[in-house]
Amino acid sequence: MAKDKTEQKKAKLSFFPTFFSTPKVEKTNAPPRDYLSLAKRYTPKPETFLLAGATAPLELLTIKRIADPKYKLTPYSGIMKELGIKGLIQGWGARVLYCSVGTFTTIGLLDYTDNNLFLTTVLKNPLNLPLSLFSNAQQNGKNLKESFKFVGGSVFNLTVNASFLARNFAGILCWEMGVKVRDYIYKSSGESNTQGATTAAILTSGISATIMNAWLKPFFTGKGPLGLKLAIANALLKDCWPLAGREFISTTMYFINKPFPEKEKQEPVEEPDNEATIRPK
């Protein structure tokens, strides 16, 4: 009976795209799970939180730029002058929480789903969307009561969920492109060049994520006609240093915490005895 239920669950999940997944290898006589190693694998490096905090002013500049409903956008210098230093760093604690949790749910869920990008995105949505909404509310100067009200009014909105799902899937896809580059360089170097491989991965994912978000974010933020959203997207791409800074920092957070693939263990090869070389005593 239990076996039938398991098969039914597998059938229900079979519609998820498996072309992004790593084939699952059945393990026989697997050793007991080492929880100490697992805890070490998912423990964030201290610099993660500093990097997450650094994204706060860059994210706010990007949001303010996109939300400006004009064809001729206010320059970043004008936004910074209007907000001041205190305004730029408001809500940084909520931003740190969102970025840190988002990074590790992505790493953990990709492991859990055998690298299935779509399933990871679907599972990540309900975990991270409330934190994203709370972070946005805090960065826009709302108090705690207003922030929770904003989260409650938006978290079940289908449009909000769809936009978050789409941008998350595209973002994870950009990160995984970097992972492929990193692992290829790492393997090609005999599993020794970690710094070069990580740098190449950050460049690959950072550039692709910047271009992707410059186009997607304006269409899912604020209201306005299609022509206005296209104008904002073009302007954002031409002058994208806050967005690029935010994407490269977020990408760095991901890759300093994303473990390299385990080194392949090479079994010693026994050389056969060569009878021709054995000299008689």
C-alpha positions in Angstrom: 0.0 0.0 0.0 2.8 2.4 1.0 4.7 1.5 -2.2 1.6 2.4 -4.3 1.3 5.8 -2.6 5.0 6.4 -3.4 4.5 5.6 -7.0 1.5 7.9 -7.2 3.5 10.8 -5.7 6.3 10.2 -8.3 3.7 10.2 -11.1 2.3 13.5 -9.8 5.7 15.1 -9.9 6.6 13.7 -13.3 5.2 16.8 -15.1 8.1 18.9 -13.8 10.8 19.4 -16.4 13.6 16.9 -15.9 15.8 18.1 -18.7 17.4 20.5 -16.3 18.1 17.7 -13.8 21.1 15.6 -13.1 20.2 11.9 -13.5 19.7 10.4 -10.0 22.1 7.6 -9.3 20.7 4.8 -7.1 23.0 4.2 -4.1 23.3 0.8 -2.6 24.7 0.2 0.9 25.0 4.0 1.3 26.9 5.1 4.5 24.8 6.9 7.2 24.3 10.6 6.6 27.1 12.7 8.1 25.1 15.6 9.7 28.2 17.4 10.8 29.3 17.6 7.1 25.8 18.7 6.1 25.8 21.5 8.7 29.2 22.7 7.5 28.0 22.6 3.9 25.1 24.9 4.6 26.7 27.2 7.1 27.1 30.7 5.5 30.5 32.3 5.4 30.7 35.5 7.6 31.2 37.8 4.5 27.8 36.7 3.2 26.0 39.1 5.5 28.3 42.0 4.7 27.7 41.4 1.0 24.0 41.2 1.5 24.0 44.5 3.4 25.9 46.1 0.5 23.1 45.3 -1.9 20.6 47.4 0.1 21.3 50.9 -1.4 21.9 49.5 -4.9 18.5 47.7 -4.8 16.7 50.8 -3.6 18.3 52.9 -6.4 17.1 50.3 -8.9 13.6 50.2 -7.5 13.3 54.0 -7.4 14.6 54.2 -11.0 12.0 51.7 -12.3 9.1 53.0 -10.3 9.6 56.5 -11.7 6.7 56.7 -14.2 8.3 59.1 -16.7 9.9 58.5 -20.1 12.8 60.8 -19.0 14.0 59.1 -15.9 15.4 60.9 -12.8 19.2 60.4 -12.7 20.7 58.3 -9.9 22.4 61.4 -8.5 19.0 63.1 -8.1 17.6 60.0 -6.3 20.6 59.8 -4.0 20.3 63.5 -3.2 16.6 63.1 -2.4 17.1 60.0 -0.2 20.3 60.9 1.6 22.6 58.4 3.3 19.9 57.5 5.9 17.3 56.9 3.2 19.7 54.7 1.1 20.4 52.3 3.9 16.9 52.1 5.4 15.6 48.5 5.6 19.1 47.0 5.3 18.4 44.4 8.0 15.4 43.1 6.1 17.5 43.1 2.9 20.3 41.1 4.6 17.7 38.5 5.8 16.1 38.1 2.4 19.4 37.8 0.5 20.9 35.3 2.9 17.8 33.1 3.1 17.4 33.3 -0.6 21.0 32.2 -1.3 20.8 29.2 0.9 17.3 28.1 0.0 18.5 28.0 -3.6 21.7 26.0 -2.8 19.8 23.6 -0.6 16.8 23.1 -2.9 19.0 22.5 -5.9 20.7 19.7 -3.9 17.3 18.4 -2.7 15.7 18.3 -6.2 18.8 16.9 -8.0 19.4 20.2 -9.7 15.8 20.6 -11.1 15.6 24.3 -11.7 11.9 24.5 -12.2 11.0 22.5 -9.1 13.5 24.5 -7.1 11.8 27.7 -8.2 8.4 26.4 -7.3 9.4 25.3 -3.9 11.4 28.5 -3.3 8.5 30.8 -4.2 6.5 30.5 -0.9 9.6 30.5 1.2 11.2 33.7 -0.2 8.3 35.8 -1.5 7.1 37.0 1.9 10.7 38.0 2.8 11.1 39.8 -0.6 7.9 41.8 0.0 8.9 42.7 3.5 12.3 43.8 2.4 10.8 46.0 -0.3 8.4 47.6 2.2 11.1 48.3 4.7 13.4 49.8 2.1 10.6 52.1 1.0 10.3 53.5 4.5 7.2 51.6 5.8 7.1 50.8 9.5 6.6 47.3 10.8 2.8 47.4 10.9 2.6 48.9 7.3 5.2 46.3 6.1 3.3 43.3 7.4 0.1 44.8 6.0 1.8 45.1 2.6 3.1 41.5 2.8 -0.4 40.2 3.7 -2.0 42.1 0.8 0.4 41.0 -1.8 1.6 37.5 -0.9 -1.5 35.8 -2.3 -1.7 38.0 -5.4 -1.4 35.8 -8.5 0.3 38.5 -10.5 2.9 39.0 -7.8 3.5 35.3 -7.4 3.8 34.8 -11.2 6.3 37.7 -11.6 8.4 36.5 -8.6 8.4 32.9 -10.0 9.5 34.1 -13.5 12.3 36.3 -12.2 13.5 33.6 -9.8 13.6 30.9 -12.5 15.5 33.3 -14.8 17.9 34.2 -12.0 18.6 30.6 -11.0 19.2 29.8 -14.7 21.8 32.5 -14.8 23.5 31.2 -11.7 23.5 27.6 -13.1 25.2 28.9 -16.3 28.0 30.1 -14.0 28.1 26.8 -12.2 28.6 24.9 -15.5 31.4 27.3 -16.4 33.0 27.0 -13.0 32.8 23.2 -12.8 34.2 22.8 -16.4 37.2 25.0 -15.6 37.7 23.2 -12.2 37.7 19.8 -13.8 39.9 20.9 -16.7 42.5 22.2 -14.2 42.7 18.8 -12.5 40.5 20.0 -9.7 43.0 22.6 -8.5 42.1 26.0 -9.9 39.3 27.2 -7.6 39.9 30.9 -7.8 40.0 31.2 -11.6 36.9 28.9 -11.9 34.9 31.0 -9.3 35.9 34.3 -11.0 34.8 33.0 -14.4 31.5 31.8 -12.8 30.8 35.2 -11.2 31.5 37.0 -14.4 29.2 34.7 -16.4 26.3 34.8 -14.0 26.7 38.5 -13.1 26.6 39.7 -16.7 23.7 37.4 -17.7 21.7 38.3 -14.5 22.2 42.0 -15.1 20.9 41.8 -18.7 18.0 39.6 -17.7 16.9 41.8 -14.8 17.3 45.0 -16.8 14.6 43.7 -19.1 12.4 41.6 -16.8 12.2 43.8 -13.7 10.6 46.9 -15.3 7.8 44.7 -16.7 7.0 43.3 -13.2 7.4 46.5 -11.2 4.9 49.4 -11.1 2.2 50.3 -13.6 2.3 51.9 -17.1 1.9 51.3 -20.8 4.1 48.9 -22.7 6.0 51.7 -24.4 6.9 53.2 -21.0 8.1 49.9 -19.7 10.3 49.4 -22.8 11.7 52.9 -22.4 12.5 52.2 -18.7 14.1 48.8 -19.6 16.3 50.4 -22.3 17.3 53.3 -19.9 18.1 50.8 -17.2 20.3 48.7 -19.4 22.3 51.7 -20.6 22.9 53.1 -17.1 22.8 50.0 -15.0 25.6 50.4 -12.5 23.4 50.0 -9.4 21.6 46.9 -10.9 24.9 45.4 -12.1 26.5 46.0 -8.7 23.6 44.3 -7.0 23.7 41.4 -9.3 27.4 40.8 -9.0 27.3 41.0 -5.2 24.4 38.6 -5.1 26.2 36.3 -7.5 29.4 36.5 -5.4 27.3 35.5 -2.3 26.1 32.5 -4.1 29.4 31.2 -5.4 31.4 31.7 -2.2 28.9 29.4 -0.5 28.2 27.0 -3.4 30.4 23.9 -2.8 32.6 22.6 -5.6 31.8 19.1 -6.8 33.4 16.4 -4.8 36.8 15.2 -6.0 36.7 12.0 -7.9 38.4 9.2 -6.0 40.8 7.3 -8.2 41.1 3.6 -7.3 44.7 2.3 -7.4 45.4 0.2 -10.4 47.2 -3.0 -9.6 50.0 -3.7 -12.1 50.2 -7.3 -13.2 53.3 -9.2 -12.5 55.6 -9.4 -15.6 57.0 -12.8 -15.6 59.5 -11.8 -18.3 61.3 -9.4 -15.9 61.5 -11.9 -13.0 65.1 -13.2 -12.8 65.7 -16.7 -11.6 67.6 -17.0 -8.3 
